[in-house]
Amino acid sequence: MAERPQSIHLMKAANKIKDMFSYKQKIFLIACAGVIVGLGALFLYLLRAHTYIADDPSACVNCHIMTPYYASWSHSSHGRDATCNDCHVPHQNLAMKYGFKAMDGMKHVAYFVTHTERQAIMAEDLSAQVIMDNCIRCHTQLNQEFVKTGRMGFMQAKRGEGKACWDCHRNVPHGGMNSLSSTPNAEGVTPLPPSPVPEWLQKLMSK
């Protein structure tokens, strides 16, 4: 069976690129690629990136600044029936859910690494819209039949055309303004993850 012209062109292009480098240069490039891949894998491991794929709320306290929010949620009514993802990510489809998680998660990493996170974390507009949509998604009957308010979007509330859910339900489910300083004992009730540094390396570093 004759090879397709497209595959022949690809093979020629690959051979041309391969011939551009000497043997030593190829070894150097392979070593650099290995280092980059290894460092990337280590970075993801230290971030415990695999824990964010599921819906386990304990993943949120990989970063200790989230302990007040975990502690207050776990003692609230929502702690029995809703996870962090039930409120804080979109649920229209999987692409939106994991796309938002990735974007929001990297934003949180950037804030934490640059030490620009607030002492008391507040939802930004995009997150607030998602949270309010989820309030209505879970409480549709209450919102649209019992109270007769109809559907109210966050941006409408921001324009003064109505109220956001938390304008009335301020303390649900995280209590008042939470911060590490206002909840000093929160770390004692949250499942903080173990150190990702191997025990042998910890001993070596402590010498």
C-alpha positions as CSV (number, residue, x, y, z in Angstrom):
1,M,0.0,0.0,0.0
2,A,1.5,3.3,-1.1
3,E,2.1,6.0,1.5
4,R,0.0,9.1,1.4
5,P,1.7,12.3,0.1
6,Q,0.9,14.0,3.4
7,S,2.6,11.4,5.5
8,I,5.7,11.5,3.2
9,H,5.9,15.3,3.6
10,L,5.7,14.9,7.4
11,M,8.5,12.3,7.4
12,K,10.7,14.5,5.3
13,A,10.0,17.5,7.6
14,A,10.8,15.4,10.7
15,N,14.0,14.1,9.1
16,K,15.0,17.6,8.1
17,I,14.5,18.9,11.7
18,K,16.4,15.9,13.0
19,D,19.4,16.5,10.7
20,M,19.6,20.1,11.9
21,F,21.1,19.0,15.3
22,S,24.3,17.1,16.1
23,Y,24.3,14.1,18.3
24,K,25.4,16.1,21.3
25,Q,22.8,18.7,20.7
26,K,20.1,16.1,20.5
27,I,21.2,14.6,23.9
28,F,21.2,18.1,25.4
29,L,17.7,18.8,24.1
30,I,16.4,15.5,25.4
31,A,17.9,16.2,28.8
32,C,16.4,19.7,28.9
33,A,13.0,18.3,28.0
34,G,13.3,15.6,30.7
35,V,14.2,18.3,33.3
36,I,11.2,20.5,32.2
37,V,8.8,17.5,32.3
38,G,10.2,16.4,35.7
39,L,9.9,19.9,37.2
40,G,6.4,20.2,35.9
41,A,5.4,16.9,37.4
42,L,7.0,17.8,40.7
43,F,5.1,21.2,40.7
44,L,1.8,19.4,40.1
45,Y,2.6,16.9,42.8
46,L,3.4,19.6,45.3
47,L,0.2,21.4,44.4
48,R,-1.7,18.1,44.9
49,A,-3.3,18.8,41.6
50,H,-4.9,15.3,41.4
51,T,-7.1,16.1,44.4
52,Y,-8.9,18.8,42.5
53,I,-10.3,16.5,39.9
54,A,-12.9,15.0,42.4
55,D,-15.4,16.8,44.6
56,D,-13.8,16.1,48.0
57,P,-14.0,19.4,50.0
58,S,-10.7,18.5,51.8
59,A,-8.9,19.5,48.6
60,C,-9.7,23.1,49.4
61,V,-7.5,23.1,52.5
62,N,-4.4,22.1,50.5
63,C,-3.9,25.8,51.0
64,H,-4.1,26.5,54.8
65,I,-5.6,30.0,54.2
66,M,-8.9,28.1,53.3
67,T,-9.2,26.4,56.7
68,P,-11.7,29.0,58.2
69,Y,-14.0,28.5,55.2
70,Y,-13.7,24.7,55.5
71,A,-14.3,24.8,59.2
72,S,-17.4,27.1,59.0
73,W,-18.9,25.1,56.1
74,S,-18.4,21.8,57.8
75,H,-20.4,23.0,60.8
76,S,-23.2,24.5,58.7
77,S,-26.4,23.0,57.3
78,H,-24.7,23.0,53.9
79,G,-22.0,20.8,55.3
80,R,-24.5,17.9,55.4
81,D,-25.8,18.3,51.9
82,A,-23.4,20.3,49.7
83,T,-19.7,20.2,48.8
84,C,-17.6,23.2,47.8
85,N,-18.0,22.3,44.1
86,D,-21.8,22.3,44.5
87,C,-21.7,26.0,45.2
88,H,-18.5,27.3,43.7
89,V,-18.3,25.8,40.1
90,P,-20.7,25.9,37.2
91,H,-22.8,22.8,36.5
92,Q,-24.1,23.3,33.0
93,N,-21.6,20.8,31.6
94,L,-18.2,19.1,32.3
95,A,-16.3,21.5,30.1
96,M,-17.6,24.6,32.0
97,K,-17.1,22.9,35.3
98,Y,-13.5,21.9,34.9
99,G,-12.6,24.9,32.8
100,F,-13.8,27.2,35.6
101,K,-12.1,25.1,38.2
102,A,-8.8,25.3,36.4
103,M,-9.0,29.0,35.8
104,D,-10.1,29.8,39.3
105,G,-7.6,27.5,40.8
106,M,-4.7,29.0,39.0
107,K,-5.9,32.5,40.0
108,H,-5.8,31.4,43.6
109,V,-2.3,29.9,43.2
110,A,-1.2,33.2,41.7
111,Y,-2.6,35.2,44.6
112,F,-1.1,32.8,47.2
113,V,2.4,32.7,45.6
114,T,2.5,36.5,45.2
115,H,1.1,37.1,48.8
116,T,-1.8,39.2,47.4
117,E,-4.7,37.2,48.9
118,R,-7.0,39.2,51.1
119,Q,-7.1,38.6,54.8
120,A,-10.8,37.8,54.5
121,I,-11.4,36.3,51.1
122,M,-14.4,37.7,49.1
123,A,-15.9,36.2,45.9
124,E,-15.0,38.2,42.7
125,D,-17.8,39.0,40.2
126,L,-17.4,35.9,38.1
127,S,-17.3,33.6,41.1
128,A,-20.3,35.5,42.7
129,Q,-22.3,34.9,39.5
130,V,-21.6,31.1,39.7
131,I,-22.4,31.0,43.4
132,M,-25.7,32.8,42.9
133,D,-26.7,30.6,39.9
134,N,-26.0,27.6,42.2
135,C,-28.1,29.0,45.0
136,I,-31.0,29.2,42.6
137,R,-30.3,25.8,41.0
138,C,-30.5,24.1,44.4
139,H,-33.4,26.2,45.8
140,T,-35.5,26.6,42.7
141,Q,-38.8,25.8,44.4
142,L,-38.1,28.1,47.3
143,N,-36.9,30.9,45.0
144,Q,-39.6,30.7,42.3
145,E,-42.7,29.2,43.9
146,F,-42.7,30.1,47.6
147,V,-41.1,33.6,47.5
148,K,-42.4,34.5,44.0
149,T,-39.2,36.5,43.2
150,G,-38.5,34.8,39.9
151,R,-35.0,34.3,38.6
152,M,-32.6,37.0,39.7
153,G,-29.0,37.1,38.2
154,F,-26.0,38.4,40.1
155,M,-25.4,41.2,37.6
156,Q,-29.0,42.4,38.0
157,A,-28.5,42.5,41.7
158,K,-25.2,44.4,41.2
159,R,-27.1,47.0,39.1
160,G,-29.5,47.5,41.9
161,E,-32.4,45.7,40.2
162,G,-32.8,43.3,43.1
163,K,-30.9,41.6,45.9
164,A,-28.3,38.9,45.7
165,C,-29.0,35.8,47.8
166,W,-26.4,36.7,50.4
167,D,-27.8,40.2,50.9
168,C,-30.3,38.4,53.2
169,H,-28.5,35.1,53.9
170,R,-25.1,36.7,54.8
171,N,-24.0,34.0,57.2
172,V,-24.8,31.0,55.0
173,P,-22.8,28.8,55.0
174,H,-19.6,30.4,56.1
175,G,-20.7,32.6,59.0
176,G,-19.4,36.2,59.2
177,M,-16.2,37.5,57.8
178,N,-13.7,34.6,58.0
179,S,-10.0,34.9,58.2
180,L,-7.1,33.0,59.8
181,S,-6.9,35.6,62.6
182,S,-10.7,35.6,63.3
183,T,-10.8,31.7,63.5
184,P,-7.5,30.8,65.1
185,N,-8.6,27.2,66.0
186,A,-9.9,26.4,62.5
187,E,-6.8,24.4,61.6
188,G,-7.5,22.0,64.5
189,V,-10.7,20.8,62.9
190,T,-9.8,20.6,59.2
191,P,-8.1,17.7,57.4
192,L,-4.9,19.4,56.5
193,P,-2.9,17.4,54.0
194,P,0.5,15.8,55.0
195,S,3.7,17.4,53.8
196,P,4.5,16.3,50.2
197,V,8.2,16.2,51.1
198,P,9.4,12.6,51.6
199,E,10.3,11.7,55.2
200,W,14.0,10.9,54.3
201,L,14.3,14.4,52.7
202,Q,12.8,16.1,55.7
203,K,15.3,14.3,58.0
204,L,18.1,15.3,55.6
205,M,17.0,19.0,55.6
206,S,16.7,19.1,59.4
207,K,20.3,18.1,60.0
